[in-house]
Amino acid sequence: MDRRVKWMTFNADAELLARAQQALGTATATDTINRALAEVVRRDDLHRLVDVIPPDLTPEMVRELRKP
């Protein structure tokens, strides 16, 4: 996947950044911010997916949907 990088300068809460680095296991501020942004997008995608899953979905229905 071709990803564009945008050079930015901004202010961040140093304590919050350090806590995020520890939680995410990242080494740099850039890695931490990118990982945190990816996590926010992933969570949003999951929430949107939940909105389209039928409430009565069963394992049998999932198996049927997975068939080619």
Buried (B, 14 or more C-beta within 10 A) or exposed (E): EEEEEEEEEEEEEEEEBEEBBEEBEBEEBEEBBBBBEEEEEEEEEEEEEEEEEEEEEEEEEEEEEEEE
